Amino acid sequence: MKAFLLGLVAVLAAATPCLANCGTCDKTIVEVAVASDDFGTLVAAVKAADLVETLSGKGPFTVFAPTDKAFGKLPKSTLEDLLKPENKKKLAGILTYHVVAGKVMAADVVKLKNAKTVQGQKIRIRVKDGKVMLNKANVVKTDIACKNGVIHVIDAVILPPEKKAKEK
């Protein structure tokens, strides 16, 4: 298993372009997302949840960033509902479930079984068929270095588990 994980790390490293020359290292996570063609919905959601200032802060943060295609997998009515001002707290909870405190690079992610999110709950991390998964989302691009952390791109929006009501 250890050899497999080391092999996976090597594959991920080889598949990831040299980030020192990519121009993202001097930009915040939000600036990188805004400049990308893949994160329009994520940027709109971050703005609607009033998280721009937080994710532009010192950090470091690790963001598991769903693409526009990932958001497109949600029912349209769900996304529209989440973007309403009265649902700002719920939207912020979903978005912060995609954020881990600290800078966790791909080589470190594959060593974890779970990670505590800024939202407070844990996401499950597993390697299946040579792919890294967070809950049911696949990590499709790794190690986009930013001055306040790192972005890993995922192909689905991950939703925090419903909290169970406490028994009386």
KEGUDO-116370 format. One line per 3 residues: number of its first residue (from 0); for each residue x, y, z of N, C-alpha, C, O. Coordinates in pm, whole numbers, always signed. Layout:
// residues N
NUM	X,Y,Z,X,Y,Z,X,Y,Z,X,Y,Z ~ ...
//
This chain:
// residues 168
0	+83,-119,+0,+0,+0,+0,+88,+126,+0,+60,+222,-71 ~ +194,+123,+81,+282,+238,+89,+345,+266,-48,+357,+381,-90 ~ +386,+159,-118,+445,+175,-251,+344,+233,-348,+378,+317,-432
3	+218,+189,-335,+112,+241,-421,+94,+391,-399,+85,+468,-495 ~ +88,+432,-272,+71,+575,-241,+189,+657,-291,+170,+767,-344 ~ +310,+605,-275,+427,+677,-325,+421,+689,-476,+457,+793,-532
6	+374,+583,-544,+357,+588,-689,+254,+691,-728,+272,+764,-825 ~ +142,+697,-651,+37,+794,-679,+90,+937,-663,+59,+1025,-743 ~ +168,+958,-559,+227,+1091,-537,+315,+1128,-656,+311,+1242,-703
9	+394,+1033,-705,+480,+1060,-820,+397,+1093,-944,+433,+1183,-1020 ~ +287,+1021,-965,+199,+1049,-1079,+138,+1188,-1066,+136,+1265,-1162 ~ +88,+1219,-946,+29,+1352,-925,+132,+1462,-947,+103,+1564,-1008
12	+252,+1441,-897,+357,+1541,-914,+393,+1560,-1061,+415,+1672,-1106 ~ +400,+1450,-1134,+434,+1458,-1276,+323,+1523,-1357,+350,+1590,-1456 ~ +198,+1503,-1314,+85,+1558,-1387,+62,+1705,-1357,-10,+1774,-1429
15	+124,+1753,-1251,+105,+1892,-1210,+216,+1977,-1269,+334,+1948,-1247 ~ +182,+2082,-1343,+286,+2166,-1400,+365,+2239,-1292,+317,+2258,-1180 ~ +483,+2278,-1327,+567,+2354,-1234,+494,+2482,-1196,+469,+2567,-1281
18	+462,+2494,-1071,+380,+2607,-1029,+462,+2732,-1001,+406,+2841,-989 ~ +592,+2718,-991,+674,+2835,-965,+668,+2932,-1083,+690,+3052,-1067 ~ +637,+2880,-1201,+632,+2964,-1321,+490,+2994,-1367,+472,+3055,-1472
21	+390,+2952,-1291,+252,+2964,-1340,+189,+3099,-1309,+84,+3133,-1364 ~ +251,+3177,-1223,+198,+3309,-1194,+94,+3313,-1083,+38,+3419,-1056 ~ +65,+3200,-1019,-35,+3202,-913,+24,+3226,-776,-48,+3263,-683
24	+153,+3207,-760,+214,+3214,-627,+207,+3352,-563,+220,+3364,-441 ~ +187,+3455,-642,+178,+3590,-586,+34,+3637,-574,+9,+3754,-544 ~ -63,+3547,-598,-205,+3583,-591,-272,+3503,-480,-231,+3393,-446
27	-379,+3563,-424,-456,+3492,-322,-543,+3386,-388,-559,+3383,-510 ~ -598,+3300,-307,-690,+3198,-356,-804,+3262,-433,-841,+3214,-540 ~ -861,+3369,-381,-972,+3437,-449,-926,+3495,-582,-997,+3484,-682
30	-810,+3557,-585,-760,+3616,-710,-737,+3508,-817,-765,+3530,-935 ~ -686,+3393,-776,-664,+3283,-870,-799,+3233,-923,-814,+3208,-1043 ~ -895,+3217,-834,-1027,+3170,-875,-1094,+3268,-971,-1154,+3227,-1071
33	-1085,+3396,-941,-1146,+3499,-1027,-1081,+3497,-1166,-1150,+3516,-1266 ~ -951,+3476,-1172,-878,+3478,-1300,-902,+3352,-1384,-870,+3350,-1503 ~ -958,+3248,-1323,-980,+3122,-1394,-1115,+3121,-1466,-1211,+3185,-1423
36	-1121,+3048,-1576,-1247,+3030,-1649,-1332,+2919,-1587,-1447,+2902,-1627 ~ -1277,+2845,-1492,-1347,+2728,-1437,-1422,+2753,-1308,-1496,+2665,-1262 ~ -1407,+2870,-1247,-1462,+2890,-1113,-1561,+3006,-1102,-1573,+3064,-994
39	-1631,+3040,-1208,-1727,+3150,-1204,-1836,+3130,-1099,-1870,+3223,-1026 ~ -1890,+3010,-1092,-1996,+2982,-995,-1941,+2985,-853,-2004,+3037,-762 ~ -1823,+2928,-835,-1760,+2929,-703,-1736,+3073,-657,-1764,+3107,-542
42	-1685,+3156,-746,-1659,+3296,-711,-1790,+3366,-674,-1795,+3441,-577 ~ -1896,+3342,-751,-2027,+3403,-720,-2076,+3357,-584,-2131,+3436,-507 ~ -2057,+3229,-553,-2101,+3175,-424,-2018,+3233,-309,-2073,+3267,-204
45	-1887,+3246,-329,-1800,+3304,-226,-1841,+3449,-199,-1843,+3492,-84 ~ -1875,+3522,-304,-1922,+3661,-286,-2055,+3663,-212,-2073,+3742,-119 ~ -2149,+3576,-252,-2282,+3573,-190,-2274,+3536,-42,-2357,+3579,+38
48	-2175,+3456,-5,-2158,+3413,+133,-2069,+3507,+214,-2042,+3481,+332 ~ -2025,+3616,+153,-1936,+3713,+219,-1806,+3648,+269,-1761,+3676,+381 ~ -1747,+3561,+186,-1623,+3494,+225,-1501,+3544,+148,-1391,+3491,+164
51	-1519,+3646,+65,-1407,+3697,-16,-1294,+3745,+74,-1178,+3709,+53 ~ -1326,+3826,+172,-1223,+3880,+261,-1151,+3769,+337,-1029,+3772,+351 ~ -1227,+3672,+387,-1168,+3560,+461,-1070,+3483,+373,-956,+3458,+413
54	-1114,+3444,+253,-1030,+3363,+165,-921,+3444,+95,-836,+3389,+26 ~ -924,+3575,+114,-817,+3661,+65,-718,+3691,+177,-614,+3753,+155 ~ -750,+3646,+298,-668,+3671,+416,-539,+3592,+415,-508,+3520,+319
57	-465,+3606,+523,-331,+3548,+535,-331,+3396,+520,-241,+3341,+456 ~ -429,+3328,+578,-432,+3182,+571,-321,+3121,+654,-287,+3174,+760 ~ -263,+3013,+609,-288,+2947,+481,-415,+2861,+485,-457,+2814,+590
60	-473,+2842,+367,-591,+2761,+348,-566,+2658,+237,-488,+2681,+145 ~ -633,+2546,+250,-640,+2450,+141,-784,+2450,+95,-874,+2420,+174 ~ -807,+2482,-31,-942,+2488,-84,-961,+2376,-185,-884,+2363,-281
63	-1063,+2295,-163,-1103,+2194,-259,-1212,+2260,-342,-1328,+2267,-302 ~ -1173,+2307,-459,-1256,+2399,-539,-1336,+2325,-646,-1278,+2268,-739 ~ -1469,+2325,-633,-1552,+2267,-738,-1554,+2357,-861,-1560,+2480,-850
66	-1548,+2296,-977,-1554,+2370,-1103,-1699,+2411,-1133,-1793,+2370,-1065 ~ -1715,+2492,-1237,-1850,+2526,-1283,-1928,+2401,-1321,-2047,+2391,-1293 ~ -1860,+2305,-1384,-1926,+2178,-1420,-1974,+2105,-1294,-2081,+2044,-1294
69	-1894,+2110,-1187,-1932,+2047,-1061,-2060,+2110,-1006,-2152,+2040,-964 ~ -2065,+2244,-1007,-2186,+2312,-961,-2303,+2280,-1053,-2418,+2275,-1008 ~ -2275,+2258,-1181,-2379,+2224,-1277,-2446,+2090,-1249,-2556,+2065,-1298
72	-2382,+2004,-1172,-2440,+1876,-1136,-2550,+1890,-1030,-2633,+1801,-1012 ~ -2549,+2005,-959,-2654,+2030,-861,-2782,+2068,-935,-2776,+2127,-1043 ~ -2897,+2034,-879,-3021,+2084,-941,-3018,+2237,-947,-2978,+2302,-850
75	-3060,+2293,-1060,-3055,+2438,-1078,-3127,+2512,-966,-3080,+2616,-921 ~ -3240,+2458,-923,-3316,+2523,-816,-3238,+2525,-685,-3252,+2619,-606 ~ -3157,+2422,-660,-3078,+2417,-537,-2975,+2529,-535,-2960,+2599,-435
78	-2905,+2546,-647,-2804,+2651,-654,-2868,+2789,-644,-2818,+2875,-571 ~ -2976,+2810,-715,-3046,+2939,-709,-3090,+2969,-567,-3080,+3083,-520 ~ -3141,+2867,-497,-3188,+2883,-361,-3072,+2919,-267,-3086,+3006,-182
81	-2958,+2851,-285,-2842,+2877,-199,-2787,+3018,-216,-2733,+3076,-122 ~ -2801,+3074,-335,-2747,+3208,-362,-2836,+3321,-312,-2798,+3438,-321 ~ -2954,+3288,-259,-3044,+3390,-204,-2987,+3443,-72,-2931,+3366,+6
84	-3003,+3574,-47,-2949,+3633,+76,-2994,+3565,+205,-2918,+3556,+301 ~ -3117,+3516,+208,-3167,+3452,+330,-3100,+3316,+357,-3115,+3260,+465 ~ -3028,+3264,+259,-2959,+3135,+276,-2807,+3150,+287,-2732,+3054,+269
87	-2763,+3272,+317,-2620,+3302,+324,-2547,+3212,+424,-2437,+3166,+395 ~ -2605,+3187,+539,-2540,+3106,+642,-2524,+2962,+593,-2419,+2901,+613 ~ -2626,+2906,+530,-2618,+2769,+478,-2512,+2760,+368,-2433,+2665,+364
90	-2511,+2860,+278,-2413,+2863,+170,-2271,+2872,+227,-2181,+2802,+181 ~ -2253,+2957,+327,-2121,+2970,+390,-2078,+2837,+452,-1960,+2802,+447 ~ -2171,+2765,+511,-2140,+2635,+569,-2094,+2534,+464,-2001,+2457,+487
93	-2161,+2536,+350,-2122,+2445,+241,-1984,+2483,+188,-1899,+2397,+165 ~ -1963,+2612,+167,-1834,+2656,+112,-1719,+2630,+209,-1612,+2586,+167 ~ -1739,+2657,+336,-1630,+2635,+433,-1606,+2486,+456,-1503,+2448,+512
96	-1701,+2401,+414,-1679,+2256,+417,-1578,+2214,+309,-1528,+2102,+311 ~ -1549,+2303,+216,-1451,+2278,+111,-1313,+2334,+147,-1221,+2332,+65 ~ -1298,+2385,+270,-1174,+2453,+311,-1115,+2385,+434,-1186,+2357,+531
99	-985,+2361,+429,-910,+2305,+542,-806,+2410,+582,-741,+2470,+496 ~ -791,+2430,+713,-688,+2523,+760,-551,+2465,+731,-529,+2345,+747 ~ -459,+2550,+689,-323,+2506,+658,-307,+2480,+509,-404,+2477,+434
102	-184,+2461,+469,-151,+2435,+329,-120,+2286,+315,-13,+2241,+354 ~ -216,+2212,+261,-202,+2067,+248,-182,+2033,+100,-276,+2037,+21 ~ -60,+2001,+65,-27,+1968,-74,-71,+1825,-105,-98,+1747,-13
105	-80,+1792,-234,-129,+1661,-277,-52,+1546,-213,-112,+1445,-175 ~ +78,+1560,-201,+159,+1454,-141,+117,+1426,+3,+133,+1314,+52 ~ +63,+1527,+70,+15,+1510,+207,-130,+1462,+212,-168,+1384,+300
108	-211,+1508,+117,-352,+1469,+114,-365,+1318,+103,-448,+1258,+173 ~ -286,+1255,+18,-298,+1110,-3,-262,+1029,+120,-293,+910,+126 ~ -198,+1089,+217,-162,+1018,+341,-273,+1025,+445,-266,+957,+548
111	-376,+1105,+419,-483,+1126,+517,-603,+1038,+490,-629,+999,+376 ~ -676,+1006,+596,-804,+936,+582,-920,+1034,+590,-1028,+1008,+536 ~ -898,+1146,+658,-998,+1251,+666,-929,+1381,+703,-812,+1382,+743
114	-1003,+1491,+691,-949,+1622,+728,-1061,+1706,+786,-1173,+1706,+734 ~ -1031,+1776,+893,-1130,+1864,+955,-1137,+1993,+874,-1035,+2056,+846 ~ -1257,+2030,+837,-1277,+2150,+756,-1295,+2273,+844,-1317,+2262,+965
117	-1285,+2390,+784,-1309,+2515,+855,-1455,+2519,+905,-1483,+2583,+1006 ~ -1544,+2452,+835,-1685,+2445,+874,-1702,+2368,+1005,-1799,+2389,+1077 ~ -1607,+2279,+1035,-1609,+2207,+1162,-1625,+2056,+1148,-1589,+1982,+1240
120	-1678,+2010,+1037,-1694,+1867,+1016,-1579,+1813,+932,-1505,+1889,+870 ~ -1567,+1683,+929,-1458,+1621,+855,-1504,+1576,+716,-1620,+1538,+696 ~ -1410,+1582,+622,-1432,+1522,+491,-1351,+1393,+488,-1242,+1385,+543
123	-1407,+1292,+422,-1339,+1164,+409,-1248,+1169,+287,-1288,+1215,+180 ~ -1127,+1123,+303,-1029,+1120,+193,-992,+973,+169,-961,+899,+263 ~ -997,+934,+43,-956,+797,+12,-898,+792,-128,-925,+876,-214
126	-817,+690,-148,-759,+665,-279,-830,+542,-334,-829,+436,-271 ~ -892,+557,-450,-967,+447,-512,-932,+441,-659,-944,+540,-731 ~ -889,+325,-703,-852,+306,-844,-751,+411,-892,-760,+459,-1005
129	-657,+445,-804,-553,+540,-840,-596,+685,-837,-519,+773,-876 ~ -718,+712,-791,-768,+849,-786,-795,+889,-641,-838,+808,-560 ~ -770,+1015,-612,-797,+1068,-479,-940,+1121,-478,-982,+1195,-567
132	-1013,+1080,-375,-1153,+1122,-363,-1176,+1189,-228,-1119,+1150,-126 ~ -1260,+1292,-230,-1307,+1357,-108,-1456,+1330,-102,-1531,+1376,-188 ~ -1498,+1255,-3,-1635,+1205,-1,-1660,+1138,-136,-1599,+1034,-163
135	-1746,+1192,-221,-1772,+1129,-352,-1717,+1212,-468,-1745,+1183,-584 ~ -1639,+1314,-438,-1580,+1399,-542,-1439,+1352,-576,-1363,+1312,-488 ~ -1405,+1358,-703,-1270,+1325,-749,-1184,+1450,-753,-1230,+1556,-795
138	-1061,+1437,-709,-964,+1545,-723,-911,+1535,-866,-853,+1433,-904 ~ -930,+1642,-944,-892,+1637,-1086,-769,+1721,-1119,-709,+1703,-1225 ~ -730,+1810,-1030,-608,+1889,-1048,-559,+1927,-909,-638,+1958,-820
141	-428,+1924,-892,-374,+1946,-758,-270,+2058,-756,-218,+2101,-858 ~ -244,+2102,-634,-130,+2189,-602,-124,+2319,-682,-18,+2355,-734 ~ -235,+2389,-692,-233,+2523,-750,-193,+2617,-635,-275,+2657,-553
144	-66,+2650,-633,-10,+2727,-522,-55,+2872,-529,-54,+2934,-635 ~ -93,+2925,-414,-133,+3065,-401,-56,+3124,-284,-1,+3051,-201 ~ -53,+3256,-276,+27,+3314,-169,-33,+3288,-30,+38,+3300,+70
147	-161,+3253,-24,-222,+3225,+106,-273,+3081,+116,-363,+3052,+196 ~ -216,+2991,+35,-255,+2851,+47,-244,+2777,-84,-157,+2805,-167 ~ -334,+2681,-101,-330,+2595,-220,-473,+2557,-260,-562,+2546,-175
150	-492,+2540,-389,-621,+2495,-443,-602,+2357,-504,-505,+2331,-575 ~ -697,+2268,-474,-708,+2139,-541,-846,+2141,-607,-945,+2171,-541 ~ -854,+2109,-734,-979,+2116,-809,-1053,+1983,-796,-994,+1876,-810
153	-1185,+1991,-769,-1267,+1871,-757,-1383,+1877,-856,-1421,+1984,-903 ~ -1438,+1759,-887,-1541,+1750,-990,-1684,+1744,-938,-1777,+1717,-1014 ~ -1703,+1770,-808,-1837,+1771,-749,-1838,+1863,-628,-1735,+1885,-564
156	-1954,+1917,-600,-1971,+1995,-477,-1991,+1893,-365,-2075,+1804,-376 ~ -1914,+1907,-258,-1930,+1817,-145,-2016,+1886,-39,-1993,+2001,-3 ~ -2114,+1813,+9,-2207,+1871,+106,-2180,+1813,+244,-2158,+1693,+258
159	-2181,+1898,+345,-2157,+1848,+480,-2271,+1755,+521,-2386,+1775,+482 ~ -2238,+1652,+600,-2346,+1564,+648,-2441,+1643,+737,-2402,+1734,+809 ~ -2567,+1605,+730,-2666,+1670,+814,-2634,+1640,+960,-2605,+1526,+996
162	-2639,+1742,+1042,-2616,+1721,+1185,-2742,+1661,+1244,-2853,+1708,+1218 ~ -2723,+1557,+1324,-2836,+1490,+1387,-2884,+1572,+1504,-2805,+1628,+1580 ~ -3017,+1580,+1518,-3076,+1651,+1631,-3042,+1578,+1759,-3046,+1455,+1764
165	-3009,+1652,+1861,-2977,+1591,+1989,-3105,+1535,+2052,-3212,+1596,+2048 ~ -3089,+1417,+2110,-3204,+1356,+2177,-3228,+1425,+2309,-3135,+1468,+2378 ~ -3354,+1436,+2343,-3390,+1501,+2470,-3387,+1403,+2583,-3414,+1440,+2697
//
